Amino acid sequence: MAEVAITLNGRTYRLECGDGEEEHLLALSEKVGDRLNSLQKKFGQVGDDRLLLMTALMIADDLSEAQKKLADAESEQASAEDLKKSAESEVADQISAAAERIEVLSAALDDRGEA
């Protein structure tokens, strides 16, 4: 297991992670740190626990919004796929009807030629 040191709001936390995951964990901690620093500038030093809670809630809100957008996009994609299938079925029916008319006309022309 690898170990990463993360500093947030002047406090250092040592976390274990899987080998090779260090850079990803550090990048995530930078995002958390950026959000935390933004809140600290806005509200001042309101206490470590409260500041970390506010940061976590804001990140959770971002995640919730992203999940909603993903669900909406998946729903739109499913609707588009249903519409595509319906259109394909309609085109197939029209082609089939046209083929039947061509056969009727061809038979009629054959009958005229034999008479």
The 8 nearest C-alpha neighbors of each residue, nearest first, counted from 0:
[[1, 17, 18, 16, 15, 2, 19, 20],
 [0, 2, 18, 16, 15, 17, 3, 21],
 [1, 3, 15, 14, 16, 13, 0, 4],
 [2, 4, 14, 13, 15, 21, 5, 1],
 [5, 3, 13, 12, 14, 11, 6, 2],
 [6, 4, 12, 11, 13, 3, 7, 28],
 [5, 7, 11, 10, 9, 12, 4, 8],
 [8, 6, 10, 9, 32, 11, 5, 35],
 [7, 9, 10, 6, 47, 36, 35, 32],
 [8, 10, 7, 6, 11, 47, 5, 12],
 [11, 9, 6, 7, 8, 12, 5, 47],
 [12, 10, 6, 5, 7, 4, 13, 9],
 [11, 13, 5, 4, 6, 14, 10, 7],
 [12, 14, 4, 3, 5, 11, 2, 15],
 [15, 13, 3, 2, 12, 4, 16, 5],
 [16, 14, 2, 1, 3, 0, 13, 17],
 [17, 15, 1, 0, 2, 20, 18, 14],
 [16, 18, 0, 20, 1, 19, 15, 21],
 [17, 19, 1, 20, 0, 16, 21, 2],
 [18, 20, 21, 17, 22, 1, 16, 23],
 [21, 19, 23, 17, 18, 22, 24, 16],
 [20, 22, 24, 23, 19, 25, 3, 16],
 [23, 21, 25, 24, 20, 26, 19, 27],
 [22, 24, 26, 20, 25, 21, 27, 19],
 [25, 23, 27, 21, 26, 22, 28, 20],
 [24, 26, 28, 22, 27, 23, 21, 29],
 [27, 25, 23, 29, 28, 24, 22, 30],
 [28, 26, 24, 30, 29, 25, 23, 31],
 [27, 29, 31, 25, 30, 26, 32, 24],
 [30, 28, 32, 26, 27, 31, 33, 25],
 [31, 29, 33, 27, 32, 28, 34, 26],
 [30, 32, 28, 34, 29, 33, 35, 27],
 [33, 31, 29, 35, 30, 34, 7, 28],
 [32, 34, 30, 36, 35, 31, 29, 37],
 [33, 35, 37, 31, 32, 36, 54, 30],
 [34, 36, 32, 38, 37, 33, 54, 31],
 [37, 35, 39, 33, 38, 34, 32, 40],
 [36, 38, 34, 40, 35, 39, 33, 41],
 [39, 37, 41, 35, 40, 36, 42, 34],
 [38, 40, 43, 36, 42, 41, 37, 44],
 [41, 39, 37, 38, 43, 42, 36, 44],
 [40, 42, 38, 39, 43, 37, 36, 44],
 [43, 41, 39, 40, 38, 44, 45, 37],
 [44, 42, 39, 40, 45, 41, 38, 46],
 [43, 45, 46, 39, 42, 47, 50, 40],
 [46, 44, 43, 50, 49, 42, 47, 39],
 [47, 45, 49, 44, 48, 50, 51, 43],
 [48, 46, 50, 49, 51, 45, 8, 44],
 [47, 49, 51, 50, 46, 52, 45, 53],
 [48, 50, 52, 46, 51, 47, 53, 45],
 [49, 51, 47, 53, 52, 48, 46, 54],
 [50, 52, 54, 48, 49, 53, 47, 55],
 [53, 51, 49, 55, 54, 50, 48, 56],
 [54, 52, 56, 50, 55, 51, 49, 57],
 [55, 53, 51, 57, 52, 56, 35, 50],
 [54, 56, 52, 58, 53, 57, 59, 51],
 [57, 55, 59, 53, 58, 54, 60, 52],
 [56, 58, 60, 54, 59, 55, 53, 61],
 [57, 59, 61, 55, 60, 56, 62, 54],
 [60, 58, 56, 62, 57, 61, 55, 63],
 [59, 61, 57, 63, 58, 62, 56, 64],
 [62, 60, 58, 64, 59, 63, 65, 57],
 [63, 61, 59, 65, 60, 64, 66, 58],
 [62, 64, 60, 66, 65, 61, 59, 67],
 [63, 65, 67, 61, 66, 62, 60, 68],
 [64, 66, 62, 68, 67, 63, 69, 61],
 [67, 65, 69, 63, 64, 68, 62, 70],
 [68, 66, 64, 70, 69, 65, 71, 63],
 [67, 69, 71, 65, 66, 70, 72, 64],
 [68, 70, 66, 72, 67, 71, 73, 65],
 [69, 71, 73, 67, 72, 68, 74, 66],
 [72, 70, 68, 74, 69, 73, 67, 75],
 [73, 71, 75, 69, 74, 70, 76, 68],
 [74, 72, 76, 70, 71, 75, 69, 77],
 [73, 75, 71, 77, 76, 72, 70, 78],
 [76, 74, 72, 78, 77, 73, 79, 71],
 [75, 77, 73, 79, 74, 78, 72, 80],
 [78, 76, 80, 74, 79, 75, 73, 81],
 [79, 77, 75, 81, 76, 80, 82, 74],
 [78, 80, 82, 76, 81, 77, 83, 75],
 [79, 81, 83, 77, 82, 78, 76, 84],
 [82, 80, 78, 84, 83, 79, 85, 77],
 [81, 83, 79, 85, 80, 84, 86, 78],
 [82, 84, 80, 86, 85, 81, 87, 79],
 [85, 83, 87, 81, 86, 82, 88, 80],
 [84, 86, 82, 88, 83, 87, 81, 89],
 [87, 85, 89, 83, 88, 84, 82, 90],
 [88, 86, 84, 90, 89, 85, 83, 91],
 [89, 87, 91, 85, 86, 90, 84, 92],
 [88, 90, 86, 92, 91, 87, 85, 93],
 [91, 89, 93, 87, 92, 88, 86, 94],
 [90, 92, 88, 94, 89, 93, 87, 95],
 [91, 93, 95, 89, 90, 94, 96, 88],
 [94, 92, 90, 96, 95, 91, 97, 89],
 [95, 93, 97, 91, 96, 92, 98, 90],
 [94, 96, 92, 98, 93, 97, 91, 99],
 [97, 95, 93, 99, 98, 94, 92, 100],
 [96, 98, 94, 100, 99, 95, 93, 101],
 [99, 97, 101, 95, 96, 100, 94, 102],
 [98, 100, 102, 96, 97, 101, 103, 95],
 [101, 99, 103, 97, 102, 98, 104, 96],
 [102, 100, 98, 104, 99, 103, 105, 97],
 [101, 103, 105, 99, 100, 104, 106, 98],
 [104, 102, 100, 106, 105, 101, 107, 99],
 [105, 103, 107, 101, 106, 102, 108, 100],
 [104, 106, 102, 108, 107, 103, 101, 109],
 [105, 107, 109, 103, 104, 108, 102, 110],
 [108, 106, 104, 110, 105, 109, 103, 111],
 [107, 109, 105, 111, 110, 106, 104, 112],
 [110, 108, 106, 112, 107, 111, 105, 113],
 [109, 111, 107, 113, 108, 112, 106, 114],
 [112, 110, 108, 114, 109, 113, 107, 106],
 [111, 113, 109, 110, 114, 108, 107, 106],
 [114, 112, 110, 111, 109, 108, 107, 106],
 [113, 111, 112, 110, 109, 108, 107, 106]]
